[in-house]
Amino acid sequence: MGGRRVRYRVSGAGPSVVMLHGIGRSLEDW
């Protein structure tokens, strides 16, 4: 990710899903 810090959560089963959020949002908002 271009040297940027990245937070991620791994849970569940099945194919991976990538969700990107904008400014002012957080992982907890999902």
Steps between C-alpha positions, in 0.01 A plus 500: 500500500776743416665496844181608679373343819211264431248360747316184410273241654497129417180310582255252356545261210476520124647742248675816617324837483691828500313805633659844476375797698545872457624778723323518834397135506650204684508121502241501779251686275461191281 
